Amino acid sequence: MPDQLSQNEIDALLNSPDLGKDVDAAPAVAKPAVKEELPQDVKFYDFKRPERVSQDQLRSIEMMHEVLARKLGASLSAYLRTIVEVKITEVPQLTYNEFILSVPNPTCFNILKCEPLNGSMVLEINPSIVFPILDKLLGGGHGEPLILARELSDIEWRLINHITNETLVFLRDCWKPIMDIDFMVAGRESNNALMQIVPPNEVVIVVSFEISMVNVGNSRGMMNLCIPFPVIESIMSEFSTIQTWFQSKRNTDASMENAKLNDGMKSAQLETIVYIGGSRITLRDLLRLQVGDLILTKKNVTDPLLLTIAGQPKFWVYPGQHRHYKAVRVERETVIDDKL
């Protein structure tokens, strides 16, 4: 077959009815790939970081530790004699390796035993707030706090242990709705890389607190409570009802506080004064007053007297005697226009 087509063959090819259809010899043209959009209810899931704790359970854990934040802030304010604010910033779930990489090194790293649960938790306090606290305890706190990138000495560890122990007391209280847990420090370390309480890819829940010291150079830093999922896996079902428990507890506490307030107010001592009358005199007459002098008033002997309670006019009364005591009998309440 010749390599070139004749003119007749070219004309026949151009006039062919199959012109424009797919030809086997024609190269296929690649169409641009169209990115398929996911439905709105479909989300990406990373199997390397499985979300083993629901959002409701995370919210319950956050509500529990809000009690810890309030109590710890009040305790640190009294201990350091300055205004200390403690608040929760976030409660994420991530891997243990990500938690280790997110905290500074060296730091104040405490391993917590949490019997009767199996395993350990971590209480970490950043140096950015540890050293301002130490500065305040040792007589400083008047200028810009010095934040050092070094390990704590034995004396500094003993000073920080007081704050750690106070935190554990409040931690036991906030976990009581779930279980009575005996938190205690089982070990401490400045190098967090040496403390592998769970595998690096294990899921953990991190409760992050921000501690602010207002009058100490506006110092602030983070305190993190790391809760491995295997430690609380056996009691995860309890976190589903904790929000209802906290709501009912708030209502109960409010009614109890109101009852205590009413009882306390009923036994409060109030000053009661009865005014016989009033008059206006000059300063000269006041300086010349002696025993036996008379001060004239415009009040009739039959008019009622004004009784005040805690300095406020309350009743009109009549004087008298009850047994061996001077007494008054309440006649009526006062009104705004009443005068002495």
C-alpha positions as CSV (number, residue, x, y, z in Angstrom):
1,M,0.0,0.0,0.0
2,P,1.5,3.3,-1.0
3,D,2.6,5.8,1.8
4,Q,0.6,8.7,0.2
5,L,-3.1,8.9,-0.7
6,S,-4.3,9.8,-4.1
7,Q,-6.6,12.8,-4.7
8,N,-9.6,10.5,-5.2
9,E,-8.9,8.8,-1.9
10,I,-8.7,12.1,-0.1
11,D,-12.0,13.3,-1.6
12,A,-13.7,10.0,-0.7
13,L,-12.4,10.3,2.9
14,L,-13.7,13.9,3.3
15,N,-17.1,13.0,1.9
16,S,-17.5,10.0,4.1
17,P,-20.6,10.0,6.4
18,D,-18.5,8.5,9.3
19,L,-16.3,11.6,9.5
20,G,-16.2,13.1,13.0
21,K,-16.9,9.8,14.7
22,D,-14.3,8.0,16.9
23,V,-11.6,6.3,15.0
24,D,-9.6,3.5,16.5
25,A,-6.4,5.1,15.3
26,A,-7.2,8.5,16.8
27,P,-5.5,9.2,20.0
28,A,-7.7,9.5,23.1
29,V,-7.9,12.9,24.7
30,A,-7.6,12.8,28.5
31,K,-10.4,14.8,30.1
32,P,-9.6,16.8,33.2
33,A,-10.5,15.1,36.4
34,V,-13.5,16.6,38.1
35,K,-13.2,16.7,41.9
36,E,-16.2,15.0,43.4
37,E,-17.7,17.1,46.2
38,L,-18.6,15.3,49.4
39,P,-22.0,15.6,50.9
40,Q,-22.3,18.0,53.8
41,D,-22.8,15.2,56.3
42,V,-19.6,13.4,55.3
43,K,-16.4,14.3,57.1
44,F,-12.8,13.2,56.7
45,Y,-11.6,10.7,59.2
46,D,-7.9,10.2,60.0
47,F,-7.3,6.6,61.1
48,K,-4.0,7.6,62.7
49,R,-5.9,9.8,65.1
50,P,-9.2,8.1,65.9
51,E,-11.7,10.2,67.9
52,R,-12.6,7.9,70.7
53,V,-14.3,10.4,72.8
54,S,-17.5,12.1,71.8
55,Q,-18.1,15.9,71.9
56,D,-20.7,15.5,74.7
57,Q,-18.2,13.5,76.8
58,L,-15.6,16.2,76.2
59,R,-18.0,18.8,77.3
60,S,-18.8,16.8,80.4
61,I,-15.0,16.6,81.2
62,E,-14.7,20.4,80.7
63,M,-17.7,21.1,83.0
64,M,-16.1,18.9,85.7
65,H,-12.8,20.7,85.7
66,E,-14.4,24.2,85.7
67,V,-15.0,23.5,89.4
68,L,-11.2,22.8,89.7
69,A,-10.4,26.1,87.9
70,R,-12.5,28.2,90.3
71,K,-11.3,26.6,93.5
72,L,-7.6,26.6,92.4
73,G,-7.8,30.3,91.5
74,A,-9.2,31.2,94.9
75,S,-6.6,29.0,96.7
76,L,-3.7,30.5,94.7
77,S,-4.9,34.0,95.3
78,A,-4.9,33.5,99.1
79,Y,-1.5,31.6,99.0
80,L,0.3,34.1,96.9
81,R,-1.5,37.1,98.2
82,T,-2.2,38.4,94.7
83,I,-5.0,38.1,92.2
84,V,-4.7,34.8,90.3
85,E,-7.1,33.8,87.6
86,V,-7.5,30.2,86.4
87,K,-9.6,29.3,83.4
88,I,-10.0,26.4,80.9
89,T,-8.8,27.2,77.4
90,E,-9.6,24.0,75.6
91,V,-10.1,20.3,76.0
92,P,-8.8,18.5,72.9
93,Q,-8.1,14.9,72.2
94,L,-4.8,14.1,70.5
95,T,-2.1,11.5,70.7
96,Y,0.4,11.3,73.6
97,N,3.3,12.1,71.3
98,E,1.6,15.3,70.2
99,F,1.0,16.2,73.8
100,I,4.7,15.7,74.6
101,L,5.7,17.8,71.7
102,S,3.3,20.6,72.6
103,V,4.8,21.2,76.1
104,P,8.1,22.9,76.8
105,N,11.2,21.1,77.8
106,P,12.3,21.3,80.6
107,T,9.1,21.7,82.5
108,C,7.3,20.7,85.7
109,F,6.1,17.2,84.8
110,N,4.2,15.2,87.5
111,I,3.0,11.6,87.1
112,L,-0.3,11.0,88.9
113,K,-1.5,7.7,90.2
114,C,-5.3,7.5,90.1
115,E,-6.4,4.5,92.1
116,P,-8.7,2.6,91.7
117,L,-8.3,3.3,88.0
118,N,-5.5,1.5,86.1
119,G,-2.7,3.6,84.7
120,S,-1.5,7.1,85.3
121,M,-2.3,10.7,84.4
122,V,0.0,13.7,83.9
123,L,-0.1,17.1,85.5
124,E,2.2,19.5,83.7
125,I,2.9,23.2,84.7
126,N,4.8,25.4,82.2
127,P,7.9,27.2,83.4
128,S,6.3,30.5,82.2
129,I,4.1,30.4,85.3
130,V,6.2,28.2,87.6
131,F,9.1,30.7,87.9
132,P,6.9,33.8,88.5
133,I,5.2,31.8,91.3
134,L,8.6,30.9,92.8
135,D,9.7,34.5,92.5
136,K,6.6,35.7,94.4
137,L,7.0,33.0,97.1
138,L,10.7,34.0,97.6
139,G,9.9,37.7,98.2
140,G,9.9,39.0,94.6
141,G,7.0,39.7,92.3
142,H,7.6,43.5,92.1
143,G,9.1,43.7,88.6
144,E,9.2,41.8,85.4
145,P,9.3,38.1,86.3
146,L,12.4,36.1,85.3
147,I,11.5,33.0,83.3
148,L,14.4,30.5,83.1
149,A,14.9,27.6,80.7
150,R,16.4,25.2,83.3
151,E,15.4,22.3,85.5
152,L,14.0,23.0,89.0
153,S,16.2,22.6,92.0
154,D,15.2,20.4,94.9
155,I,14.1,23.5,97.0
156,E,12.0,24.8,94.1
157,W,10.4,21.4,93.7
158,R,9.4,21.5,97.3
159,L,7.8,24.9,97.0
160,I,5.9,23.9,93.9
161,N,4.7,20.7,95.6
162,H,2.4,22.8,97.8
163,I,0.6,24.0,94.7
164,T,0.5,20.5,93.2
165,N,-1.0,19.0,96.3
166,E,-3.7,21.8,96.4
167,T,-4.5,21.0,92.8
168,L,-4.9,17.3,93.6
169,V,-7.3,18.1,96.5
170,F,-9.5,20.0,94.1
171,L,-9.1,17.3,91.5
172,R,-10.5,14.7,93.8
173,D,-13.5,16.9,94.5
174,C,-14.4,17.5,90.8
175,W,-14.1,13.8,90.0
176,K,-16.4,12.7,92.9
177,P,-19.6,12.7,90.6
178,I,-17.9,10.0,88.5
179,M,-15.8,8.1,91.1
180,D,-13.9,8.6,94.3
181,I,-10.3,8.6,92.9
182,D,-7.3,9.0,95.1
183,F,-4.9,11.2,93.1
184,M,-1.3,11.2,94.3
185,V,2.1,12.1,92.8
186,A,4.0,9.0,91.8
187,G,6.9,10.7,90.1
188,R,8.2,13.9,88.8
189,E,10.6,14.9,86.0
190,S,11.8,18.0,84.2
191,N,12.5,16.2,80.9
192,N,9.1,15.2,79.6
193,A,10.6,12.9,76.9
194,L,11.7,10.5,79.7
195,M,8.1,9.9,80.9
196,Q,6.3,7.5,78.5
197,I,3.2,6.5,80.5
198,V,1.4,5.2,77.3
199,P,2.4,4.4,73.7
200,P,3.2,7.5,71.6
201,N,0.1,7.0,69.3
202,E,-2.3,6.4,72.2
203,V,-5.3,8.8,72.4
204,V,-5.2,11.2,75.3
205,I,-7.5,14.0,76.5
206,V,-5.8,17.2,77.5
207,V,-7.5,19.7,79.9
208,S,-5.6,23.0,79.4
209,F,-5.8,25.7,82.1
210,E,-4.4,29.2,81.8
211,I,-3.1,30.7,85.0
212,S,-2.7,34.5,85.1
213,M,-1.1,36.5,87.9
214,V,-2.4,40.0,87.4
215,N,-0.1,41.9,89.8
216,V,3.1,40.1,89.0
217,G,4.1,41.5,85.7
218,N,0.9,40.1,84.1
219,S,2.5,36.7,84.2
220,R,0.6,33.9,82.6
221,G,1.2,30.3,81.7
222,M,-0.4,26.9,81.0
223,M,-1.2,24.0,83.2
224,N,-2.2,20.8,81.4
225,L,-3.9,17.7,82.8
226,C,-3.3,14.7,80.4
227,I,-5.8,11.9,80.7
228,P,-5.0,8.8,78.6
229,F,-8.1,7.2,77.2
230,P,-7.2,3.6,78.4
231,V,-7.3,5.0,82.0
232,I,-10.9,6.2,81.8
233,E,-12.2,3.8,79.2
234,S,-14.0,1.7,81.8
235,I,-16.0,4.7,83.1
236,M,-16.7,6.5,79.9
237,S,-20.4,5.8,80.1
238,E,-20.6,7.8,83.3
239,F,-19.6,11.0,81.5
240,S,-22.9,10.9,79.5
241,T,-25.0,11.8,82.5
242,I,-22.6,14.2,84.2
243,Q,-24.2,17.3,82.6
244,T,-27.6,16.4,84.0
245,W,-26.0,15.8,87.4
246,F,-24.2,19.2,87.3
247,Q,-27.4,21.0,86.3
248,S,-29.4,19.4,89.2
249,K,-26.6,20.1,91.6
250,R,-26.5,23.7,90.6
251,N,-30.2,24.0,91.3
252,T,-29.9,22.2,94.6
253,D,-26.9,24.3,95.6
254,A,-28.7,27.5,94.8
255,S,-31.8,26.6,96.9
256,M,-29.5,25.6,99.8
257,E,-27.5,28.8,99.5
258,N,-30.8,30.8,99.6
259,A,-32.0,28.9,102.7
260,K,-28.6,29.5,104.4
261,L,-28.7,33.2,103.5
262,N,-32.2,33.6,104.9
263,D,-31.3,31.8,108.2
264,G,-28.2,34.0,108.5
265,M,-30.1,37.2,107.9
266,K,-32.7,36.3,110.5
267,S,-30.1,36.1,113.3
268,A,-28.3,39.4,112.2
269,Q,-28.1,42.1,114.9
270,L,-29.7,45.4,113.9
271,E,-29.4,48.7,115.8
272,T,-32.8,50.1,116.9
273,I,-33.2,53.7,118.0
274,V,-36.3,55.6,119.2
275,Y,-36.2,59.4,118.8
276,I,-38.1,61.4,121.4
277,G,-38.0,64.7,119.5
278,G,-35.9,67.1,117.6
279,S,-34.9,70.8,117.9
280,R,-32.6,73.4,116.5
281,I,-30.1,75.3,118.7
282,T,-27.2,77.5,118.1
283,L,-23.6,76.5,118.6
284,R,-23.3,79.0,121.4
285,D,-26.2,77.4,123.3
286,L,-24.7,73.9,122.6
287,L,-21.4,75.0,124.2
288,R,-23.2,76.4,127.3
289,L,-25.3,73.3,127.9
290,Q,-25.2,72.0,131.5
291,V,-26.9,69.3,133.5
292,G,-30.4,70.3,134.3
293,D,-30.9,72.6,131.3
294,L,-34.0,72.2,129.2
295,I,-34.3,71.9,125.4
296,L,-37.7,72.8,124.1
297,T,-39.3,70.8,121.2
298,K,-42.5,71.2,119.2
299,K,-43.6,67.6,119.8
300,N,-46.6,67.1,122.0
301,V,-46.4,64.5,124.8
302,T,-49.3,62.6,123.1
303,D,-47.5,62.3,119.7
304,P,-45.9,59.0,118.6
305,L,-42.1,58.6,118.5
306,L,-40.0,57.7,115.5
307,L,-38.3,54.3,115.6
308,T,-35.4,53.7,113.2
309,I,-33.8,50.3,112.3
310,A,-30.2,50.4,111.0
311,G,-30.5,54.1,110.6
312,Q,-33.7,53.9,108.4
313,P,-37.1,55.2,109.7
314,K,-39.4,52.2,110.1
315,F,-42.3,52.7,112.6
316,W,-44.1,55.3,114.7
317,V,-44.3,54.0,118.3
318,Y,-45.7,54.9,121.7
319,P,-43.4,54.7,124.8
320,G,-44.3,52.6,127.8
321,Q,-43.1,49.9,130.2
322,H,-43.1,46.1,130.0
323,R,-42.5,44.5,133.3
324,H,-39.2,46.1,134.5
325,Y,-38.1,47.3,131.0
326,K,-38.7,50.5,129.1
327,A,-40.6,49.5,125.9
328,V,-42.4,50.9,122.9
329,R,-45.6,49.7,121.2
330,V,-45.6,49.8,117.4
331,E,-48.4,52.0,116.0
332,R,-47.9,52.1,112.3
333,E,-45.3,52.1,109.6
334,T,-43.6,55.4,108.4
335,V,-44.1,56.9,105.0
336,I,-41.7,58.9,102.9
337,D,-43.1,62.3,104.0
338,D,-42.8,61.6,107.7
339,K,-40.4,63.8,109.7
340,L,-39.0,63.7,113.1
